[in-house]
Structures are given as structure tokens and as C-alpha cells.
Amino acid sequence: MSPATPVAAEAPVRKARQWEFDALRVVAISGVVAIHVVGLFLANRELRGTLRWWIAAVIDIGAIWAVPAFVMLSGALVLAPAAHAAGPRAFYRKRFVRILPAMIVWHLIYLFVVRIWLNEQALTVKGVAILVIDARVYTALYFLWLIAGLYLVAPVLVPFLQAGGPRRAYLTAAAILGWTLVVWIIPPVSGLLGVARPITLGAWTMWCSYVGYFVAGYALRNLVLRGRALAAVALLGAVALAEVIWHYGNRGRFPVLDALLPVSAFGAAVATSAICIFLVAAGIGGLWTPAEPVQRVFKQLSDASFGVFLVHLLILALVQRAVPVIKAGDDLTALLIAYAGILVASFAVSMGAARVPYLRSIF
């Protein structure tokens, strides 16, 4: 068999810590920060369609795969049988001791520090309750609720997936993710027919739409593509992502396309790009291993990514308060400089907090 022969086979189970997934997590969190910083430029409708706007769209929408990829990475780790060897009680204790303090403290920080102090919003008890129920306390904090929900169902999924082997995992992931993508085109298709059928997700239901990605991460965790197969998947992912970016810039011009390929985490093109990027990362990791110092750097940055996710919006809010041009969001160069600074500062804060007793429990 020549080196160029395509291979798409289930590789032997690899070590628990895979450098390629650490690297993918770092790239994904960098994309999330870009979405929240550079995305400020896309909100300016007067600049829509300009070269600068398209550059911002490539950066922002080009990272739309990041959250699905994060969920896939969680599935690869959380649904592994080794994570459940001690039983559901030990699993829940470990996972929720990790996530609950962060969930409570950061919700309070974004409510009182960002919304009330920095943004000077007047919130009532009823208003706060609605924000919590809807998982909209602040921008990306919904992710904590969806991960908590996936943790809850993980011990139920694991024995089912383990008993059926790789084939069952593939079929289950395809069935759930496929069903989810169909569900999410019902509202826009119904809109074309003049009927409103909205989908509303809240704190206690946020996880439901991400189960397909969660299982897909587990199913694909050991699949290593080589040769033409890896190249084909990389090309497919690039084409899918290009379609998403182009589609975002032309929304409203093609109503049927808008309905069938929504630019969201649950659009078919976005799902394709996320899965392809995950497989490309796994394929690269199966073909090449960097030097140990490089792997250590990826590991350290990967471990800090959860803290980066939690703190970067606070740093962004502080920067917006101090620098009017960032708050205005109409200077792309300034936003790109701010993005670099916020990303570095977020990693520095997260890695520093990890060394401080008690404080590290919320990072």
C-alpha cells in the first residue's frame, strides 16, 4: 500500500492525553475570543459589504465551528469508559465540583460587575430570574449550562455506546446530529410558509441540541485519516466553512438557502466544518508528534482554556469601558489589536489564577 493510499480506519486506542486535541482546544478558544471581539465590527450595518467588513466576517464567522468543536472534545474525554470506571457518583462528584463553583461565581460577576456596574443596567429580581432561566445572564455563559446538562446524561450514554462498539457510536452520533440539524431548519422553513414555529432553549434545555456533537466527539476520537482521505476531509471542511462565510455575507438574498443552511451551530455546513476540523486535528496527531516541550506548552494552554472562556468577556468589558473606539466597534485595526491583547491577558489571568488556592476552583 502506497503512502498516498487513503486510510480511514479505527486506530488503536491512544493515550488519554492527546496533544492534537490540546492544540485544537487552544485554537478553538482563540476563535471564541475572536468572535466576541472582532464580531463587534460586524454589528455596524453601515460598513456591511466593505472589504474591512468581509475581513472581519472571515475572522468571526470563520471561527463559528469553535463551540461545536469544544463539545466534541468534551465528548471524546467525558464519554470515555475510563472516566466512568468508579461509577456515576464519582463521575458527578468530580465533574460538578469542577463546574458548579465557576458557574455560580461567574454568573454573579457578570451580573454585578459587568451588567450593573460597567454597563449601568437596572435589573430587577424578576429580570435576573428570567436571565438565569433563559441562560442569558451574559453572552457565552450559556456554555456552562449546556456542559452541565451533558455531564448529567453522560453516565446514561456511556454503557449504551460501549456495548455496541465503534459502529454503534458512529450510527448514534449520525442519527442524533442529523435529527438535530433537521429540527433546527423547521423554524425557518415554517417561516417561508408563513407560520411561526420558534425553538426556545433555556438553562435546563440548552444541552439537548448538542448531544449529537457530544457523541460524535466520542465516536471519532480514535479515527485517524491518512493520505487522500485526510486531504479530502480537509478540503471538504474548507469548502463548508467558505460557504458559511459567504452565506453570512449574503443573508437575506437567498431565503430558501437561509432556511436550509442556517448560519448557526446547527446548520449543516457549520456541522460539516466542525467535524472535518476535528478529524483533521486527529489525523495530524496520528501522523506527527511534536517535541515534548511543545506538547507541554499545548497542555498548559489547553488547561487554561476554560478560564480564558470565563474571563475574556470581563476583560473585553473593561477594555470597552476604558477605550471608546473599542466600544464603538468601527475600527477593525483597533479591534484586532484589542483581540490580541485580550487573548494574551485572558491566558495570563487564567494560568496565574490556576496557581492560587481557592481562586483556581473558578478557573
Phi, psi and chi 1 to 4 in degrees:
 res  aa     phi    psi   chi1   chi2   chi3   chi4
   1 MET       -  126.9 -178.2 -178.1  -67.0      -
   2 SER   -76.5  157.5   68.0      -      -      -
   3 PRO   -59.9  -24.4  -22.8   33.3      -      -
   4 ALA   -83.8   -8.5      -      -      -      -
   5 THR   -63.6  129.8  -57.9      -      -      -
   6 PRO   -67.5  137.6   22.3  -31.3      -      -
   7 VAL  -130.9  130.4  175.6      -      -      -
   8 ALA  -138.7   76.9      -      -      -      -
   9 ALA  -122.4  154.8      -      -      -      -
  10 GLU   -71.9  112.9 -177.7   74.8   13.2      -
  11 ALA   -76.5  160.0      -      -      -      -
  12 PRO   -57.8  150.3  -22.1   32.9      -      -
  13 VAL   -58.3  127.9  176.6      -      -      -
  14 ARG   -97.2  174.8  -65.9  146.1   75.2 -173.1
  15 LYS   -59.9  153.5   59.6 -175.8 -177.8  -61.5
  16 ALA   -60.0  -38.5      -      -      -      -
  17 ARG   -98.0  109.7 -167.7   80.7 -168.3 -149.3
  18 GLN  -108.9  121.1  -64.2  173.8 -141.8      -
  19 TRP   -60.0  -33.5   76.8  -93.1      -      -
  20 GLU   -66.1  -32.9   62.8  -88.3   24.5      -
  21 PHE   -76.3  -31.6  -71.5  161.1      -      -
  22 ASP   -62.0  -45.3  -76.5  -28.0      -      -
  23 ALA   -63.8  -41.7      -      -      -      -
  24 LEU   -63.1  -38.3 -180.0   57.5      -      -
  25 ARG   -64.1  -38.7 -170.0  173.6  -75.1  107.8
  26 VAL   -66.5  -44.1  173.2      -      -      -
  27 VAL   -63.3  -41.3  173.9      -      -      -
  28 ALA   -65.3  -43.3      -      -      -      -
  29 ILE   -68.5  -32.5 -166.5   58.3      -      -
  30 SER   -63.6  -37.1  -59.6      -      -      -
  31 GLY   -67.0  -39.7      -      -      -      -
  32 VAL   -61.3  -43.9  168.6      -      -      -
  33 VAL   -63.4  -40.0  177.6      -      -      -
  34 ALA   -61.8  -40.8      -      -      -      -
  35 ILE   -57.8  -43.5  -72.2  171.3      -      -
  36 HIS   -78.9  -26.3  -65.5  143.1      -      -
  37 VAL   -93.4  -59.6  179.2      -      -      -
  38 VAL   -66.8  -27.3 -179.6      -      -      -
  39 GLY   -60.5  -20.5      -      -      -      -
  40 LEU   -60.1  -31.9  -64.0  171.7      -      -
  41 PHE   -69.4  -35.8 -168.2   84.3      -      -
  42 LEU   -68.6  -19.6  -63.4 -178.9      -      -
  43 ALA   -73.1  -14.3      -      -      -      -
  44 ASN   -84.1  102.5 -166.6  -35.2      -      -
  45 ARG   -68.2  -26.3  -64.8 -171.4  177.2 -175.0
  46 GLU   -66.7  -23.7  -65.4 -179.3   -0.3      -
  47 LEU   -95.3   -2.9  -62.8  170.5      -      -
  48 ARG   -58.4  132.6 -174.1  178.3 -178.5   86.4
  49 GLY    91.6  -10.4      -      -      -      -
  50 THR   -76.2  165.9   64.2      -      -      -
  51 LEU   -59.6  -43.2  176.2   59.5      -      -
  52 ARG   -62.2  -39.1  -71.2  179.8  -61.0  157.6
  53 TRP   -63.2  -42.0 -172.0   91.2      -      -
  54 TRP   -67.1  -36.4  -85.1  107.4      -      -
  55 ILE   -62.0  -43.9  -67.5  172.3      -      -
  56 ALA   -63.3  -37.9      -      -      -      -
  57 ALA   -65.2  -40.2      -      -      -      -
  58 VAL   -61.7  -41.1  168.6      -      -      -
  59 ILE   -71.2  -48.0  -63.2  170.3      -      -
  60 ASP   -71.9  -62.6 -178.3  -27.8      -      -
  61 ILE   -68.5  -25.4  -52.6  -55.5      -      -
  62 GLY   -66.0  -12.1      -      -      -      -
  63 ALA  -107.1   13.2      -      -      -      -
  64 ILE   -65.4  -18.6 -162.9  171.3      -      -
  65 TRP   -75.8   -9.6   55.2  -89.9      -      -
  66 ALA   -62.8  -47.2      -      -      -      -
  67 VAL   -65.8  -47.5  170.0      -      -      -
  68 PRO   -56.0  -38.0  -28.5   37.0      -      -
  69 ALA   -66.0  -39.6      -      -      -      -
  70 PHE   -59.0  -43.2  -94.6  123.7      -      -
  71 VAL   -65.9  -39.0  176.5      -      -      -
  72 MET   -63.7  -42.3  -68.0  179.9   70.1      -
  73 LEU   -62.8  -38.4  -71.6  166.8      -      -
  74 SER   -64.1  -41.3  -66.3      -      -      -
  75 GLY   -63.4  -40.2      -      -      -      -
  76 ALA   -59.8  -35.0      -      -      -      -
  77 LEU   -89.5  -48.8  175.9   65.4      -      -
  78 VAL   -74.5  -30.7  172.3      -      -      -
  79 LEU   -90.3   -0.9  -66.9  177.3      -      -
  80 ALA   -64.1  135.7      -      -      -      -
  81 PRO   -53.5  -34.7  -27.2   35.0      -      -
  82 ALA   -60.6  -29.4      -      -      -      -
  83 ALA   -71.5  -12.8      -      -      -      -
  84 HIS  -120.1   13.0  -59.7  -95.7      -      -
  85 ALA   -60.4  -31.7      -      -      -      -
  86 ALA   -90.8    3.1      -      -      -      -
  87 GLY    98.2  167.8      -      -      -      -
  88 PRO   -60.6  -38.6  -23.5   33.7      -      -
  89 ARG   -62.1  -46.6 -179.9  178.6  -63.8 -179.4
  90 ALA   -65.5  -37.8      -      -      -      -
  91 PHE   -62.9  -49.5  171.8   80.4      -      -
  92 TYR   -61.8  -41.1  -74.6  142.1      -      -
  93 ARG   -61.0  -47.5 -177.0 -174.2  -56.9  114.0
  94 LYS   -64.4  -46.9  177.8 -179.1  178.3 -179.9
  95 ARG   -72.6  -43.2  -66.2  -65.8  168.3  179.2
  96 PHE   -80.9  -24.4  -76.7   98.9      -      -
  97 VAL   -64.7  -28.6  163.4      -      -      -
  98 ARG   -77.4  -42.6  175.1   77.5  174.8  100.5
  99 ILE   -95.5  -30.7 -162.5  173.0      -      -
 100 LEU   -65.4  -45.8  -77.2  179.0      -      -
 101 PRO   -57.9  -42.4  -24.5   35.2      -      -
 102 ALA   -63.7  -42.2      -      -      -      -
 103 MET   -60.5  -46.5 -179.3  178.6  -72.7      -
 104 ILE   -67.5  -51.8  -66.1  168.4      -      -
 105 VAL   -65.3  -43.9  171.0      -      -      -
 106 TRP   -73.7  -29.7  -74.6  100.2      -      -
 107 HIS   -63.4  -41.0  -85.1   71.3      -      -
 108 LEU   -66.3  -40.8  -68.1  174.2      -      -
 109 ILE   -61.3  -47.1  -71.6  173.2      -      -
 110 TYR   -73.6  -26.5  -79.1  102.7      -      -
 111 LEU   -70.9  -54.0  -88.2  173.9      -      -
 112 PHE   -86.4  -41.0  -70.2   99.4      -      -
 113 VAL   -79.9  -48.5  175.7      -      -      -
 114 VAL   -85.5  -57.4  179.2      -      -      -
 115 ARG   -66.4  -50.0  -78.4 -170.8  175.8  -88.5
 116 ILE   -83.4  -46.5  -65.7  176.8      -      -
 117 TRP   -82.5  -58.3  177.8   47.1      -      -
 118 LEU   -72.0  -43.5  -67.4  177.7      -      -
 119 ASN   -94.6   -4.2  -65.7  -16.8      -      -
 120 GLU    54.2   43.2  -59.9  178.8  -13.7      -
 121 GLN   -87.8  141.0  -63.9 -179.6    8.6      -
 122 ALA   -95.0  110.9      -      -      -      -
 123 LEU  -112.5  135.8  -64.6  175.9      -      -
 124 THR   -97.4  167.3   63.0      -      -      -
 125 VAL   -59.7  -42.1  173.2      -      -      -
 126 LYS   -63.1  -42.5  178.7 -178.8  177.4 -179.3
 127 GLY   -62.8  -40.5      -      -      -      -
 128 VAL   -65.5  -42.3  170.3      -      -      -
 129 ALA   -60.0  -41.1      -      -      -      -
 130 ILE   -65.9  -40.9  -68.3  172.1      -      -
 131 LEU   -59.9  -42.1  -71.6  173.7      -      -
 132 VAL   -67.2  -47.6  172.6      -      -      -
 133 ILE   -60.5  -38.4  -68.8  169.9      -      -
 134 ASP   -85.2   -0.1  -69.5  -17.2      -      -
 135 ALA    57.7   41.3      -      -      -      -
 136 ARG  -125.6   31.5  -66.5 -178.8  178.9  178.6
 137 VAL   -57.7  -41.6  168.9      -      -      -
 138 TYR  -165.0  123.1 -159.7   77.2      -      -
 139 THR    26.3  -95.1  -47.4      -      -      -
 140 ALA   -93.6    5.7      -      -      -      -
 141 LEU   -67.8  -12.3  -68.3 -174.3      -      -
 142 TYR   -56.9  -27.5   74.8   89.4      -      -
 143 PHE   -60.6  -33.8 -172.5   79.0      -      -
 144 LEU   -64.0  -39.5  -64.5  173.8      -      -
 145 TRP   -69.0  -40.6  -68.0   98.2      -      -
 146 LEU   -68.8  -37.0   81.2   84.9      -      -
 147 ILE   -67.9  -39.6  -72.9  -63.6      -      -
 148 ALA   -60.3  -42.2      -      -      -      -
 149 GLY   -64.3  -40.2      -      -      -      -
 150 LEU   -67.8  -34.3  -67.5  173.3      -      -
 151 TYR   -61.1  -40.2  -75.7  170.1      -      -
 152 LEU   -61.8  -41.0  -79.2  173.3      -      -
 153 VAL   -89.0  -10.5  -60.7      -      -      -
 154 ALA   -55.5  -48.0      -      -      -      -
 155 PRO   -62.8  -20.2  -24.6   36.5      -      -
 156 VAL   -80.1  -37.2  178.9      -      -      -
 157 LEU   -73.6  -36.6  -67.7  170.2      -      -
 158 VAL   -58.0  -52.8  167.2      -      -      -
 159 PRO   -63.1  -35.4   17.2  -29.2      -      -
 160 PHE   -63.0  -47.1  171.5   76.7      -      -
 161 LEU   -69.3  -41.1  -65.8  171.0      -      -
 162 GLN   -65.4  -36.6 -170.9  176.3    7.7      -
 163 ALA   -69.4  -24.6      -      -      -      -
 164 GLY  -100.7   -5.3      -      -      -      -
 165 GLY    73.7 -173.0      -      -      -      -
 166 PRO   -56.9  -39.2  -24.5   34.2      -      -
 167 ARG   -61.7  -43.6 -174.5  170.5 -176.7  -87.8
 168 ARG   -63.8  -39.4  177.0  177.7  -69.4 -177.4
 169 ALA   -63.8  -43.7      -      -      -      -
 170 TYR   -60.4  -49.4  -66.0  145.2      -      -
 171 LEU   -64.6  -40.0  -67.3  175.4      -      -
 172 THR   -65.1  -44.8  -58.2      -      -      -
 173 ALA   -61.7  -45.0      -      -      -      -
 174 ALA   -64.0  -41.9      -      -      -      -
 175 ALA   -66.1  -47.7      -      -      -      -
 176 ILE   -69.2  -44.9  -61.9  175.6      -      -
 177 LEU   -67.4  -41.2 -174.5   55.1      -      -
 178 GLY   -61.6  -44.4      -      -      -      -
 179 TRP   -61.3  -42.7 -178.6  -88.6      -      -
 180 THR   -62.3  -43.4  -58.1      -      -      -
 181 LEU   -63.0  -37.2  -61.1 -176.8      -      -
 182 VAL   -67.3  -43.7  170.8      -      -      -
 183 VAL   -56.2  -40.4  166.9      -      -      -
 184 TRP   -78.7   -7.9  -83.2   91.2      -      -
 185 ILE   -96.2   -6.5   67.2  171.8      -      -
 186 ILE   -62.5  -46.5  -69.2  174.9      -      -
 187 PRO   -58.6  -49.9  -26.9   37.2      -      -
 188 PRO   -67.4  -35.7   20.7  -31.4      -      -
 189 VAL   -66.2  -40.4  169.4      -      -      -
 190 SER   -61.9  -36.3  -61.7      -      -      -
 191 GLY   -62.0  -37.1      -      -      -      -
 192 LEU   -63.5  -27.6  -66.7  176.8      -      -
 193 LEU   -90.0    0.7  -58.8  174.9      -      -
 194 GLY    83.4   19.3      -      -      -      -
 195 VAL  -122.9  133.5 -179.7      -      -      -
 196 ALA   -90.3  122.2      -      -      -      -
 197 ARG  -137.5   66.2  -70.3  -69.8 -177.0  -88.7
 198 PRO   -71.5  153.8   28.2  -34.9      -      -
 199 ILE  -108.2  129.4  -64.5  175.1      -      -
 200 THR  -120.6  121.9  -58.8      -      -      -
 201 LEU  -109.2  140.5  -64.4 -179.9      -      -
 202 GLY  -126.6 -169.5      -      -      -      -
 203 ALA   -56.9  -39.1      -      -      -      -
 204 TRP   -91.9   -3.5  -79.8  -96.3      -      -
 205 THR  -123.2   -2.5   56.6      -      -      -
 206 MET   -56.5  -35.0 -171.8   64.0   65.2      -
 207 TRP   -70.3  -24.8   60.8  -86.6      -      -
 208 CYS   -56.2  -42.4  -60.8      -      -      -
 209 SER   -76.9   -6.8  -67.1      -      -      -
 210 TYR  -105.2    2.1  -71.7   88.6      -      -
 211 VAL   -62.1  -37.9  175.3      -      -      -
 212 GLY   -60.1  -45.3      -      -      -      -
 213 TYR   -64.1  -39.6  -74.4  122.5      -      -
 214 PHE   -59.4  -49.3 -164.2   52.0      -      -
 215 VAL   -69.8  -35.2  177.0      -      -      -
 216 ALA   -61.8  -38.3      -      -      -      -
 217 GLY   -61.0  -41.4      -      -      -      -
 218 TYR   -66.7  -44.8  168.4   78.9      -      -
 219 ALA   -63.6  -36.0      -      -      -      -
 220 LEU   -99.3    3.2  -60.0  174.1      -      -
 221 ARG   -62.4  -30.9   72.4 -161.5 -171.9  -75.7
 222 ASN  -109.9    9.1  -69.0  -42.4      -      -
 223 LEU   -83.8  116.0 -177.7   61.8      -      -
 224 VAL  -112.8  116.3  177.8      -      -      -
 225 LEU   -94.2  146.4  -57.5  178.2      -      -
 226 ARG  -136.1  163.6  -62.5 -175.8  175.6   90.7
 227 GLY    58.3 -133.6      -      -      -      -
 228 ARG   -65.6  -31.1  -72.1 -168.1  -66.6  -90.9
 229 ALA   -63.5  -43.9      -      -      -      -
 230 LEU   -65.7  -42.1 -179.0   59.1      -      -
 231 ALA   -63.7  -40.9      -      -      -      -
 232 ALA   -64.4  -41.2      -      -      -      -
 233 VAL   -67.1  -40.2  167.0      -      -      -
 234 ALA   -61.6  -42.3      -      -      -      -
 235 LEU   -65.6  -43.7  178.0   60.8      -      -
 236 LEU   -60.0  -43.6  175.7   61.2      -      -
 237 GLY   -63.1  -40.7      -      -      -      -
 238 ALA   -65.7  -41.9      -      -      -      -
 239 VAL   -64.8  -43.9  170.1      -      -      -
 240 ALA   -61.5  -42.5      -      -      -      -
 241 LEU   -68.8  -37.5 -161.9   54.6      -      -
 242 ALA   -63.1  -38.9      -      -      -      -
 243 GLU   -63.7  -40.6 -170.7  -76.6  -29.3      -
 244 VAL   -63.4  -44.4  175.1      -      -      -
 245 ILE   -64.5  -48.1  -64.3  168.3      -      -
 246 TRP   -59.5  -44.0  171.1   86.5      -      -
 247 HIS   -63.0  -41.7 -171.2  176.0      -      -
 248 TYR   -60.0  -40.4  178.5   81.0      -      -
 249 GLY   -73.9  -11.7      -      -      -      -
 250 ASN  -123.4   20.1  -69.9  -83.5      -      -
 251 ARG   -60.2  140.2  -74.9 -169.9  -56.2  176.6
 252 GLY    96.9  -20.7      -      -      -      -
 253 ARG   -85.1  -25.3  -64.1  178.6   58.5 -170.4
 254 PHE  -130.4   83.1  -52.2   97.5      -      -
 255 PRO   -56.5  -40.0  -24.5   34.4      -      -
 256 VAL   -67.1  -42.6  174.3      -      -      -
 257 LEU   -63.3  -40.2 -173.4   65.1      -      -
 258 ASP   -58.0  -38.8  -68.0  -15.2      -      -
 259 ALA   -73.7  -42.2      -      -      -      -
 260 LEU   -83.9  -27.5  -62.9  179.1      -      -
 261 LEU  -127.8   68.5  -71.1  176.5      -      -
 262 PRO   -61.4  143.0   21.5  -31.9      -      -
 263 VAL   -85.5   82.2 -179.4      -      -      -
 264 SER  -157.5  174.8   76.3      -      -      -
 265 ALA   -60.8  -17.7      -      -      -      -
 266 PHE  -112.3   23.8  -50.6  113.3      -      -
 267 GLY   -90.8  147.3      -      -      -      -
 268 ALA   -61.6  -38.9      -      -      -      -
 269 ALA   -68.1  -39.2      -      -      -      -
 270 VAL   -65.2  -44.2  175.4      -      -      -
 271 ALA   -60.5  -41.6      -      -      -      -
 272 THR   -61.9  -45.0  -60.9      -      -      -
 273 SER   -64.6  -41.4   67.1      -      -      -
 274 ALA   -63.4  -45.2      -      -      -      -
 275 ILE   -65.4  -42.3  -68.9  170.3      -      -
 276 CYS   -63.3  -42.8  -72.0      -      -      -
 277 ILE   -63.5  -40.7  -71.2  169.5      -      -
 278 PHE   -60.3  -45.7 -175.4   91.6      -      -
 279 LEU   -68.0  -37.0  -73.6  172.9      -      -
 280 VAL   -64.7  -42.0  168.6      -      -      -
 281 ALA   -60.5  -46.2      -      -      -      -
 282 ALA   -63.1  -38.4      -      -      -      -
 283 GLY   -66.1  -43.3      -      -      -      -
 284 ILE   -62.8  -41.3  -67.4  173.1      -      -
 285 GLY   -64.6  -31.3      -      -      -      -
 286 GLY   -77.4  -18.0      -      -      -      -
 287 LEU  -102.0  -22.7  -64.9  171.9      -      -
 288 TRP  -146.9  138.5  174.1   66.3      -      -
 289 THR  -123.1  118.3  -59.1      -      -      -
 290 PRO   -71.9  171.5   26.6  -33.0      -      -
 291 ALA   -61.8  153.5      -      -      -      -
 292 GLU   -55.5  -42.0 -168.8   63.4   32.6      -
 293 PRO   -60.4  -36.2  -25.0   35.5      -      -
 294 VAL   -66.9  -42.1  175.7      -      -      -
 295 GLN   -61.6  -38.2  -66.9 -172.6   54.9      -
 296 ARG   -64.1  -38.9  -75.9 -161.1  -61.3  -90.2
 297 VAL   -63.8  -45.7  169.8      -      -      -
 298 PHE   -59.7  -41.3  -79.5  132.4      -      -
 299 LYS   -63.1  -45.2  178.8 -179.7 -178.2  -61.9
 300 GLN   -64.0  -44.1  -68.8  170.2   -8.2      -
 301 LEU   -67.3  -39.0  -65.7  175.1      -      -
 302 SER   -62.6  -43.9  175.7      -      -      -
 303 ASP   -62.5  -28.2  -71.0  -18.4      -      -
 304 ALA   -84.9   -8.8      -      -      -      -
 305 SER   -63.9  -34.7   63.2      -      -      -
 306 PHE   -62.9  -44.0 -177.0   61.3      -      -
 307 GLY   -65.3  -37.2      -      -      -      -
 308 VAL   -60.9  -44.8  171.4      -      -      -
 309 PHE   -56.8  -42.5  163.7   77.4      -      -
 310 LEU   -73.8  -37.3  -66.1  168.2      -      -
 311 VAL   -96.6  -19.7   78.9      -      -      -
 312 HIS   -65.7  -32.6   79.5  -84.7      -      -
 313 LEU   -71.0  -30.4  -72.1  169.1      -      -
 314 LEU   -67.6  -44.9  172.7   59.5      -      -
 315 ILE   -63.0  -41.2  -63.5  174.9      -      -
 316 LEU   -60.2  -43.5  172.2   58.6      -      -
 317 ALA   -62.8  -39.1      -      -      -      -
 318 LEU   -66.6  -40.6  -68.4  168.8      -      -
 319 VAL   -64.8  -42.4  170.4      -      -      -
 320 GLN   -61.9  -38.4  -73.0  179.5  -63.3      -
 321 ARG   -65.9  -36.7  178.5   68.8  174.7  -99.9
 322 ALA   -88.0  -26.8      -      -      -      -
 323 VAL  -123.2  101.1 -174.2      -      -      -
 324 PRO   -55.7  -35.8  -25.7   34.7      -      -
 325 VAL   -65.3  -30.2   69.3      -      -      -
 326 ILE   -73.0  -39.3  -57.8  -58.5      -      -
 327 LYS   -64.1  -38.7 -174.2  174.9 -178.7   64.6
 328 ALA   -66.6  -35.0      -      -      -      -
 329 GLY    69.7   23.5      -      -      -      -
 330 ASP  -112.5   10.1   55.5    5.2      -      -
 331 ASP  -121.4  101.2 -173.4  -31.2      -      -
 332 LEU   -63.4  -40.0 -177.5   57.3      -      -
 333 THR   -60.2  -45.2  -59.1      -      -      -
 334 ALA   -62.4  -39.0      -      -      -      -
 335 LEU   -67.2  -38.1  -73.0  172.3      -      -
 336 LEU   -66.5  -39.4  -69.4  173.6      -      -
 337 ILE   -64.8  -42.5  -66.2  171.3      -      -
 338 ALA   -63.0  -40.5      -      -      -      -
 339 TYR   -58.0  -48.5  163.5   65.3      -      -
 340 ALA   -60.6  -44.7      -      -      -      -
 341 GLY   -66.1  -42.4      -      -      -      -
 342 ILE   -66.6  -39.2  -69.6  168.1      -      -
 343 LEU   -63.6  -47.8 -175.9   63.3      -      -
 344 VAL   -63.9  -44.2  171.2      -      -      -
 345 ALA   -63.4  -38.9      -      -      -      -
 346 SER   -65.3  -42.5  -61.7      -      -      -
 347 PHE   -65.1  -40.6  -90.1  109.5      -      -
 348 ALA   -63.4  -44.3      -      -      -      -
 349 VAL   -64.7  -45.5  170.6      -      -      -
 350 SER   -63.5  -44.9  180.0      -      -      -
 351 MET   -69.8  -35.1  -64.2  172.3   76.4      -
 352 GLY   -68.8  -42.5      -      -      -      -
 353 ALA   -63.8  -30.7      -      -      -      -
 354 ALA   -64.4  -16.0      -      -      -      -
 355 ARG   -94.3   -4.3  -60.3  172.3  179.4  -90.1
 356 VAL  -105.1  121.3 -179.1      -      -      -
 357 PRO   -55.2  145.3  -24.7   34.6      -      -
 358 TYR    72.6  -51.1  -59.0  108.6      -      -
 359 LEU   -61.7  -36.8 -174.9   58.8      -      -
 360 ARG   -65.8  -16.8   63.4 -173.1  172.3 -150.2
 361 SER   -70.4  -15.3   65.4      -      -      -
 362 ILE  -110.5    9.6   63.2  168.8      -      -
 363 PHE  -118.8      -  -81.1   87.0      -      -
